[in-house]
Amino acid sequence: MNNKIIIVAFGDSITKGSNVAPHERFTSIAEKELTQAIGKQVKVINAGVNADITALALHRVECDVLAHKPDFVTVMFGVNDAGFFRPDGPPADTPRVEPEDYKRNLYRMVEMISEIGAKPIFGTPLPMSPGYPLANLPQYREHGLNYLVDQYAEIMREVAREHRLPLIDLHCAFADDSSTQAFLPDGIHPNMQGHAFIAKIYVSELMKEIRHKQVRLMSS
């Protein structure tokens, strides 16, 4: 591991955090806290893109992720993949990315990241809160607001198990505590408190992975 530890946060608008100030984003908080805790410079590169899905994100892995020569890459996609929302028109009646394609795209991301010697770390998609503007769609009223996001979070867990990858289970963390619903005022995007909540979990997992890598390098 070099003098600088590079982490790329690869994701959608939840990662990008345009709705909060730059210093309030979980990526900025993590960079500061990890640098202090590790005692060496940690750079967290925010590679989030609004409305992104795994199918589109695959086309930018090379320039937005691999080009930075990261040590670790956190992969956080799923809410848009599972959604009926369409950025260029009215809602559809199918997810933007079908479950099997979502799974296949995650596999490919793992392959591409691993090929350069970086460590992929998955972050499950956040559950939506009732403030989501499309919460009254018939599919959601019939099956529940998060019936698809729950499924896609489980797919990510499955891929993580198959590849023995670290998992930051944000979906579980937000779903298990009803108070976290207030962290998603528009239904999807975390506010300042939501980013602080994510950062706490994110830093804890990244700290473990950085320590593990340091121990392996010292013993090799």
C-alpha positions as a Markdown table, in Angstrom:
| # | Residue | x | y | z |
|---|---|---|---|---|
| 1 | Met | 0.0 | 0.0 | 0.0 |
| 2 | Asn | 1.4 | 3.4 | -1.0 |
| 3 | Asn | 1.8 | 6.4 | 1.4 |
| 4 | Lys | -1.7 | 7.6 | 0.2 |
| 5 | Ile | -4.7 | 5.3 | 0.4 |
| 6 | Ile | -7.1 | 5.8 | -2.4 |
| 7 | Ile | -10.8 | 4.9 | -2.1 |
| 8 | Val | -13.2 | 5.5 | -5.0 |
| 9 | Ala | -16.9 | 5.8 | -4.0 |
| 10 | Phe | -18.6 | 4.5 | -7.1 |
| 11 | Gly | -22.4 | 5.1 | -7.1 |
| 12 | Asp | -25.4 | 7.2 | -8.0 |
| 13 | Ser | -26.9 | 10.4 | -6.6 |
| 14 | Ile | -26.9 | 9.1 | -3.1 |
| 15 | Thr | -23.1 | 8.9 | -3.3 |
| 16 | Lys | -22.8 | 12.2 | -5.3 |
| 17 | Gly | -24.7 | 14.0 | -2.5 |
| 18 | Ser | -25.6 | 17.1 | -4.6 |
| 19 | Asn | -28.4 | 18.0 | -2.1 |
| 20 | Val | -26.0 | 18.6 | 0.8 |
| 21 | Ala | -22.9 | 20.8 | 1.1 |
| 22 | Pro | -19.7 | 19.1 | -0.1 |
| 23 | His | -18.2 | 18.8 | 3.4 |
| 24 | Glu | -21.4 | 17.2 | 4.6 |
| 25 | Arg | -21.2 | 14.3 | 2.1 |
| 26 | Phe | -20.4 | 10.9 | 3.6 |
| 27 | Thr | -17.4 | 10.7 | 1.3 |
| 28 | Ser | -15.9 | 13.9 | 2.6 |
| 29 | Ile | -16.6 | 12.9 | 6.2 |
| 30 | Ala | -15.0 | 9.5 | 5.6 |
| 31 | Glu | -11.9 | 11.0 | 4.0 |
| 32 | Lys | -11.3 | 13.2 | 7.1 |
| 33 | Glu | -12.1 | 10.6 | 9.7 |
| 34 | Leu | -10.1 | 7.8 | 8.0 |
| 35 | Thr | -7.0 | 10.0 | 7.5 |
| 36 | Gln | -7.1 | 10.9 | 11.2 |
| 37 | Ala | -7.7 | 7.3 | 12.4 |
| 38 | Ile | -5.1 | 5.7 | 10.1 |
| 39 | Gly | -2.4 | 8.3 | 10.5 |
| 40 | Lys | -1.7 | 8.6 | 6.8 |
| 41 | Gln | -3.5 | 10.4 | 4.0 |
| 42 | Val | -6.7 | 8.8 | 2.8 |
| 43 | Lys | -8.2 | 10.1 | -0.4 |
| 44 | Val | -11.9 | 9.4 | -1.0 |
| 45 | Ile | -12.9 | 10.2 | -4.6 |
| 46 | Asn | -16.6 | 10.8 | -5.1 |
| 47 | Ala | -17.6 | 9.0 | -8.4 |
| 48 | Gly | -21.3 | 9.4 | -7.9 |
| 49 | Val | -23.5 | 10.3 | -10.9 |
| 50 | Asn | -27.1 | 11.4 | -10.6 |
| 51 | Ala | -29.8 | 9.0 | -11.7 |
| 52 | Asp | -27.1 | 6.4 | -12.6 |
| 53 | Ile | -27.7 | 2.7 | -13.0 |
| 54 | Thr | -25.3 | -0.3 | -13.2 |
| 55 | Ala | -25.8 | -0.7 | -16.9 |
| 56 | Leu | -24.6 | 2.9 | -17.6 |
| 57 | Ala | -22.0 | 2.9 | -14.8 |
| 58 | Leu | -20.2 | 0.0 | -16.4 |
| 59 | His | -19.3 | 2.4 | -19.3 |
| 60 | Arg | -17.4 | 4.7 | -16.9 |
| 61 | Val | -15.6 | 2.2 | -14.8 |
| 62 | Glu | -12.3 | 2.8 | -16.7 |
| 63 | Cys | -12.2 | 6.6 | -16.5 |
| 64 | Asp | -14.1 | 7.2 | -13.2 |
| 65 | Val | -12.7 | 4.3 | -11.1 |
| 66 | Leu | -9.7 | 2.4 | -12.5 |
| 67 | Ala | -7.8 | 5.5 | -13.8 |
| 68 | His | -7.4 | 6.6 | -10.1 |
| 69 | Lys | -5.5 | 3.3 | -9.3 |
| 70 | Pro | -7.6 | 2.9 | -6.1 |
| 71 | Asp | -6.8 | 0.5 | -3.2 |
| 72 | Phe | -10.5 | 0.1 | -2.5 |
| 73 | Val | -13.7 | 0.8 | -4.5 |
| 74 | Thr | -17.1 | 1.0 | -2.8 |
| 75 | Val | -19.9 | 0.1 | -5.2 |
| 76 | Met | -23.3 | 1.6 | -4.3 |
| 77 | Phe | -26.1 | 1.1 | -6.9 |
| 78 | Gly | -29.6 | -0.3 | -6.8 |
| 79 | Val | -32.3 | 2.3 | -6.1 |
| 80 | Asn | -32.4 | 3.6 | -9.6 |
| 81 | Asp | -31.9 | 0.1 | -11.1 |
| 82 | Ala | -35.0 | -1.1 | -9.2 |
| 83 | Gly | -37.0 | 2.0 | -10.0 |
| 84 | Phe | -40.0 | 2.7 | -12.3 |
| 85 | Phe | -38.7 | 6.3 | -12.6 |
| 86 | Arg | -37.4 | 7.3 | -16.0 |
| 87 | Pro | -35.2 | 10.4 | -16.2 |
| 88 | Asp | -36.4 | 11.1 | -19.8 |
| 89 | Gly | -40.1 | 10.5 | -19.5 |
| 90 | Pro | -43.0 | 9.3 | -17.3 |
| 91 | Pro | -42.7 | 6.3 | -15.0 |
| 92 | Ala | -42.6 | 2.9 | -16.6 |
| 93 | Asp | -44.1 | -0.4 | -15.4 |
| 94 | Thr | -40.8 | -2.3 | -15.3 |
| 95 | Pro | -37.5 | -1.6 | -13.4 |
| 96 | Arg | -34.8 | 0.3 | -15.3 |
| 97 | Val | -32.5 | -2.7 | -14.9 |
| 98 | Glu | -34.0 | -6.2 | -14.6 |
| 99 | Pro | -32.8 | -8.2 | -11.6 |
| 100 | Glu | -30.7 | -10.7 | -13.6 |
| 101 | Asp | -29.0 | -7.8 | -15.5 |
| 102 | Tyr | -28.4 | -6.0 | -12.2 |
| 103 | Lys | -26.7 | -9.1 | -10.9 |
| 104 | Arg | -24.7 | -9.6 | -14.1 |
| 105 | Asn | -23.5 | -5.9 | -14.0 |
| 106 | Leu | -22.4 | -6.3 | -10.4 |
| 107 | Tyr | -20.3 | -9.4 | -11.4 |
| 108 | Arg | -18.7 | -7.4 | -14.2 |
| 109 | Met | -17.8 | -4.5 | -11.8 |
| 110 | Val | -16.2 | -6.9 | -9.4 |
| 111 | Glu | -14.1 | -8.4 | -12.2 |
| 112 | Met | -13.0 | -5.1 | -13.6 |
| 113 | Ile | -12.1 | -3.7 | -10.2 |
| 114 | Ser | -10.3 | -6.9 | -9.0 |
| 115 | Glu | -8.3 | -7.1 | -12.2 |
| 116 | Ile | -6.2 | -4.1 | -11.2 |
| 117 | Gly | -5.7 | -5.4 | -7.7 |
| 118 | Ala | -8.2 | -3.1 | -6.0 |
| 119 | Lys | -10.7 | -4.4 | -3.4 |
| 120 | Pro | -14.4 | -4.1 | -4.2 |
| 121 | Ile | -16.7 | -3.3 | -1.3 |
| 122 | Phe | -20.5 | -3.4 | -1.8 |
| 123 | Gly | -22.9 | -0.9 | -0.2 |
| 124 | Thr | -26.5 | -2.1 | -0.4 |
| 125 | Pro | -29.1 | 0.4 | -1.8 |
| 126 | Leu | -31.0 | 2.5 | 0.8 |
| 127 | Pro | -34.7 | 1.8 | 1.2 |
| 128 | Met | -37.0 | 4.5 | 0.1 |
| 129 | Ser | -39.1 | 6.5 | 2.6 |
| 130 | Pro | -42.8 | 7.6 | 2.2 |
| 131 | Gly | -41.7 | 11.0 | 1.0 |
| 132 | Tyr | -40.8 | 9.5 | -2.4 |
| 133 | Pro | -42.8 | 11.4 | -5.0 |
| 134 | Leu | -43.9 | 8.2 | -6.8 |
| 135 | Ala | -44.9 | 6.3 | -3.7 |
| 136 | Asn | -48.5 | 6.2 | -4.9 |
| 137 | Leu | -47.8 | 4.2 | -8.0 |
| 138 | Pro | -50.1 | 1.2 | -8.2 |
| 139 | Gln | -47.2 | -1.3 | -8.0 |
| 140 | Tyr | -46.0 | 0.3 | -4.7 |
| 141 | Arg | -49.5 | 0.5 | -3.3 |
| 142 | Glu | -50.0 | -3.2 | -4.0 |
| 143 | His | -46.6 | -4.7 | -3.0 |
| 144 | Gly | -45.1 | -2.1 | -0.7 |
| 145 | Leu | -42.8 | 0.9 | -1.5 |
| 146 | Asn | -39.6 | -1.1 | -1.2 |
| 147 | Tyr | -40.5 | -4.5 | -2.5 |
| 148 | Leu | -38.1 | -4.1 | -5.5 |
| 149 | Val | -35.3 | -2.3 | -3.6 |
| 150 | Asp | -35.4 | -5.1 | -1.0 |
| 151 | Gln | -34.9 | -7.6 | -3.8 |
| 152 | Tyr | -32.0 | -5.7 | -5.3 |
| 153 | Ala | -30.4 | -5.3 | -1.9 |
| 154 | Glu | -30.6 | -9.1 | -1.5 |
| 155 | Ile | -29.0 | -9.6 | -4.9 |
| 156 | Met | -26.1 | -7.5 | -3.9 |
| 157 | Arg | -25.7 | -9.4 | -0.7 |
| 158 | Glu | -25.8 | -12.7 | -2.7 |
| 159 | Val | -23.0 | -11.5 | -5.1 |
| 160 | Ala | -21.0 | -10.3 | -2.1 |
| 161 | Arg | -21.3 | -13.7 | -0.5 |
| 162 | Glu | -20.3 | -15.5 | -3.7 |
| 163 | His | -17.2 | -13.4 | -4.1 |
| 164 | Arg | -16.5 | -13.2 | -0.4 |
| 165 | Leu | -16.5 | -9.4 | -0.5 |
| 166 | Pro | -17.0 | -6.9 | 2.4 |
| 167 | Leu | -20.5 | -5.6 | 2.6 |
| 168 | Ile | -21.7 | -2.3 | 4.0 |
| 169 | Asp | -25.4 | -3.2 | 4.5 |
| 170 | Leu | -26.9 | 0.3 | 4.4 |
| 171 | His | -30.2 | -1.1 | 3.4 |
| 172 | Cys | -30.5 | -3.0 | 6.6 |
| 173 | Ala | -29.2 | -0.1 | 8.7 |
| 174 | Phe | -31.8 | 2.3 | 7.4 |
| 175 | Ala | -34.6 | -0.3 | 7.3 |
| 176 | Asp | -34.1 | -1.5 | 10.9 |
| 177 | Asp | -34.5 | 1.9 | 12.5 |
| 178 | Ser | -37.7 | 3.8 | 11.8 |
| 179 | Ser | -36.0 | 7.1 | 12.9 |
| 180 | Thr | -33.8 | 6.9 | 9.8 |
| 181 | Gln | -36.8 | 7.6 | 7.6 |
| 182 | Ala | -36.4 | 11.3 | 8.6 |
| 183 | Phe | -32.9 | 11.1 | 7.0 |
| 184 | Leu | -34.6 | 10.7 | 3.6 |
| 185 | Pro | -36.9 | 13.7 | 3.3 |
| 186 | Asp | -37.5 | 13.4 | -0.4 |
| 187 | Gly | -37.8 | 9.6 | -0.2 |
| 188 | Ile | -34.3 | 8.7 | -1.6 |
| 189 | His | -31.6 | 11.2 | -0.9 |
| 190 | Pro | -30.1 | 11.4 | 2.5 |
| 191 | Asn | -29.9 | 14.8 | 4.2 |
| 192 | Met | -27.0 | 16.0 | 6.3 |
| 193 | Gln | -28.0 | 13.7 | 9.2 |
| 194 | Gly | -28.4 | 10.8 | 6.7 |
| 195 | His | -24.9 | 11.4 | 5.3 |
| 196 | Ala | -23.4 | 11.5 | 8.8 |
| 197 | Phe | -25.2 | 8.2 | 9.6 |
| 198 | Ile | -23.9 | 6.6 | 6.4 |
| 199 | Ala | -20.4 | 7.9 | 7.1 |
| 200 | Lys | -20.3 | 6.2 | 10.5 |
| 201 | Ile | -21.0 | 2.8 | 9.0 |
| 202 | Tyr | -18.8 | 3.4 | 6.0 |
| 203 | Val | -15.8 | 4.5 | 8.1 |
| 204 | Ser | -16.1 | 1.5 | 10.3 |
| 205 | Glu | -16.1 | -1.0 | 7.4 |
| 206 | Leu | -13.3 | 0.8 | 5.5 |
| 207 | Met | -11.2 | 1.0 | 8.7 |
| 208 | Lys | -11.4 | -2.8 | 9.0 |
| 209 | Glu | -10.4 | -3.4 | 5.4 |
| 210 | Ile | -7.5 | -0.9 | 5.5 |
| 211 | Arg | -6.2 | -2.6 | 8.7 |
| 212 | His | -6.5 | -6.0 | 7.2 |
| 213 | Lys | -4.5 | -4.9 | 4.1 |
| 214 | Gln | -1.8 | -3.3 | 6.3 |
| 215 | Val | -1.5 | -6.6 | 8.3 |
| 216 | Arg | -1.2 | -8.7 | 5.2 |
| 217 | Leu | 1.5 | -6.4 | 3.7 |
| 218 | Met | 3.5 | -6.5 | 6.9 |
| 219 | Ser | 3.4 | -10.3 | 7.1 |
| 220 | Ser | 4.2 | -10.9 | 3.4 |
